[in-house]
Amino acid sequence: MVWFKRRQFFVFLFIAVLAAYSMRLTEFDFSKFRDFENMADFLSKWFPMNTESLPYLFTESLLTISIAFLGSLFGLIIALPLSFLAARNTSGHRIIYAITRFYLSFLRSVPEFVFGLILLTTLGLGPFPAVIAIVLHNIGVLGKLISELIEAADNGPIEAMSAVGAKSWIGNLFAIIPQIWPNVLSQFFYRFEVAIRTSLILGLIGGGGIGQQLFIHFKTFQYQLVSVDVLLIMLMVILVDYIGGKIREKVI
Amino acid sequence: MIKFENVSVLYPGTEEPAIKNVSIGFEQGEFVCVLGRSGAGKSTFIRCINGLQPVSEGNVKWDGKSLSEMTPKENLEIRRKTGMIFQHFNLIPRMSVVQNILTGLFGYKKSYENLLGLFNPNERKSALEAIKQVELTVEPTRRVENLSGGQKQRVAIARALIQNPKVFLGDEPVASLDPGTAERIFTLLKETHIERNLVSIINVHDVVLAKKYATRIIAFKKGNLVFDDTPDKFDEKVYSEIYNH
């Protein structure tokens, strides 16, 4: 046991106990798969796919992508400057750092679904409240992730900008953004992908898009349309992942 | 021109000052090499000159005025007048050679001009001239991370030159370069120094280089300034006093 210390053994034991306790709470039991046939029977109702509504569902998918895209893009645009205030090395003052961190934690802790429900009361049904809900949550998530990238950035270029007499915010911007940009893009595309899935959930509360269609098709037992919805969702996620990968490749 | 008056620097969380009670002055035209073991206080000393490192005690004066008494604007002015090069070049990655050189003008321009990259034709021309001056033979549009160590240091020197500096500071600028490249970089620094009549203060580990190029050598040992004289006075005895425990 050359590789392990005694302390690590206790950590491992603690994790194992925690996992066992969580399994008990969640009724985690593989023997329940004995009714697997029910699932197979249910899934068989999804086929053959009903492709008649494909053009309409395709339009709804575009709406979902638009919700996710705007939610991620505006989230990034707002999160980027905030993340400089939420990073220890660039915030300028401990109080600014603490306030910004708290604000980002608050936004992150409220699920998009809850933001969506609150926004419904003023914006009504439709995709707009869904976009705002995703923007708000993404500010919290991207702000935290980018601020951590800023803290881990190489200090050398920052020092060089300081040495040429650049104002500190200009120096920080030019010295840090190029360093973290590929990772920022990675985070953006990951959040875009997550936003697609989130916008499906927001469809349940009238956010529109393919999520709302999926919800309606489920409720009305139109499983042959559900399979089309799921296929389109999968294609969207794969497409975003592919485009994100290509763009990142180019940037690096 | 530059004067240290009883300067000490104590880093937070440490008990021993990085430099202790240093008093020294530098005049236009001097090419000074700073010697000493790693951790002797050379980098701290260099960084105090342009205020990158605030002093704990004493004063660093430029033309009779203390850095600590200067307004933020005056401090920026000092940094504008100081070209600084670093061991690890400190270039901005993912930006091109010419873009990196133009960042040397950031201290002279308004924030929105820097932000939008608004450089006039004369400034662009200066950047290209700086590339020529440092004998850099790569495409100006090439990204800096694709250059060799020697080429990167030439970009860093060009960035410092475009500032039109009165003072040149080097924090171990040749420490990560091979001996041949190090010699060529030092030749370039000395030629530029003479051509522009600068004050050059450069940290270096290589005593041979220091003796060959410097007009004055100073040396630190455990934060104390222990040698300050012409290169011919830096003999074996001084060497062993500084570099042996």
Boltz contact constraints between the chains, C-beta under 6 A:
constraints:
  - contact:
      token1: [A, 156]
      token2: [B, 88]
      max_distance: 6.0
  - contact:
      token1: [A, 156]
      token2: [B, 90]
      max_distance: 6.0
  - contact:
      token1: [A, 157]
      token2: [B, 90]
      max_distance: 6.0
  - contact:
      token1: [A, 157]
      token2: [B, 92]
      max_distance: 6.0
  - contact:
      token1: [A, 160]
      token2: [B, 90]
      max_distance: 6.0
  - contact:
      token1: [A, 163]
      token2: [B, 79]
      max_distance: 6.0
  - contact:
      token1: [A, 163]
      token2: [B, 84]
      max_distance: 6.0
  - contact:
      token1: [A, 164]
      token2: [B, 104]
      max_distance: 6.0
  - contact:
      token1: [A, 164]
      token2: [B, 106]
      max_distance: 6.0
  - contact:
      token1: [A, 164]
      token2: [B, 107]
      max_distance: 6.0
  - contact:
      token1: [A, 165]
      token2: [B, 76]
      max_distance: 6.0
  - contact:
      token1: [A, 165]
      token2: [B, 79]
      max_distance: 6.0
  - contact:
      token1: [A, 165]
      token2: [B, 80]
      max_distance: 6.0
  - contact:
      token1: [A, 165]
      token2: [B, 107]
      max_distance: 6.0
  - contact:
      token1: [A, 166]
      token2: [B, 106]
      max_distance: 6.0
  - contact:
      token1: [A, 166]
      token2: [B, 107]
      max_distance: 6.0
  - contact:
      token1: [A, 167]
      token2: [B, 111]
      max_distance: 6.0
  - contact:
      token1: [A, 170]
      token2: [B, 111]
      max_distance: 6.0
  - contact:
      token1: [A, 170]
      token2: [B, 114]
      max_distance: 6.0
  - contact:
      token1: [A, 178]
      token2: [B, 92]
      max_distance: 6.0
  - contact:
      token1: [A, 178]
      token2: [B, 93]
      max_distance: 6.0
  - contact:
      token1: [A, 178]
      token2: [B, 94]
      max_distance: 6.0
  - contact:
      token1: [A, 178]
      token2: [B, 95]
      max_distance: 6.0
  - contact:
      token1: [A, 179]
      token2: [B, 93]
      max_distance: 6.0
